[in-house]
């Protein structure tokens, strides 16, 4: 494995991605879980922009716009779901949403 | 910008326009009854199916759209199967929409959008296109799953699906970032395949692992299955059926496309990486078959039972790409086996969910509620019996043909142990599938059960279109196999 491919940017994006996974797995508050997912998506953004620059390909930069758009669409619906669960059952904990046997 | 081939773009355009038309019509003349929206959705989906199949006749070089979509045999028929699932479930939906007072226009518009995403995933030959297809489907499903606004179960199912689906999408796109790097800055699938073969820079393997994890969620493979039963129970039944069928077919096709370079005889350089991938897939498949079937035995709720059975079927499906990686079978043979299995799986799942939702609130709950159905509603009981026998994989049904084709490919490729696990799993599955049949024909109907409503014409059509092909394909498997071999 050539050392030149292990740029700090890649390591940073992997670190962010891992932090995102940990947030999703450990946090119980739905909003914190969602922030973890956003962190993972942004880690992917960082990886894309890094590789786009390294290989001189603009499409990697364009992809980021799409990922940001997707994240915004997910946020809109996700927050609506959280809000409705809070109104219906005053729950914001993902663990306490356990009416369905799971 | 490549020339735009309108014929190959037409299915996508139709599927984009149909939801807009449904929503616009609702804005002009508010829809209280689901029939008009349903008809529009069915017309749009059927037209898209027609034009998708029409591409079959064009030479391979002209089968691109915008350079981003490509109609290979697997993608084309995979998309057609997703569209078929969409059409059948749209036909079966009106009763659920009325029963749970779902907003009709929104329901059918989102249904078509979800199918649009699946078709894009099946046909996508570019990483971003595949990801956007996955996301279109996912976002439509977040809303569809929770559309029954007043029920807490629906909101909870929606929350669980949202958290786990966006979690898996993050894995998918992070994996795609490394595949993009492996392809030296290209997102086209052909370059990505080259990147996997060259492995210089060595990012492709990490990318493949992350993407497989992302797709495993769409296929509800163990250990990525945790959401399935809860989501299926809380979601409106036709939505659960579309999740079990279309979503799974699309994920399977995209995974298959991604793993194509690992075919043994194509690339000797990839042998060690192919072995790793095959090992991971074999473990996922075996776990899904064992866990899915064993847990399904314990379920008393019909939707949860079908959820676990669909997990097991995801495991059976994986034998096809495994056979491809292990080699020893021709590509066309594996492709045909996979497609026949997908078609059979979609038909029988739609039929089973279709009967459950036709019985209304009664059929969507406990298995006990099916007691004596053979006497109360013989037609429905017969359709359910055909679906369940086919899911078990008993001869003379499509389910048998599909399983036989896939297992045969698995044995030829030297994955005999996995096929043995799958056969044992099928034996276990006979217990919980046939238990429902026993309840329907050998038990007295309980007195306090509400009577079964009569079938509407549209729903009857949907059920007939799902059940009759199960028997037809079972009796004359050469029909579909010849169709595929001729392409």
Interface residues (C-beta under 8 A of the other chain):
Chain A: X1 X2 X5 X13 X17 X20 X24 X30 X33 X34 X37 X40 X41 X43 X44 X47 X48 X51 X52 X54 X55 X56 X57 X59 X60 X63 X66 X67 X70 X73 X74 X77 X78 X81 X82 X84 X85 X88 X89 X94 X97 X98 X99 X100 X101 X102
Chain B: X128 X131 X132 X135 X138 X139 X142 X143 X146 X149 X152 X153 X155 X156 X157 X158 X159 X160 X162 X163 X166 X167 X169 X170 X171 X173 X174 X176 X177 X178 X180 X181 X184 X185 X186 X187 X201 X202 X203 X226 X229 X230 X233 X234 X304
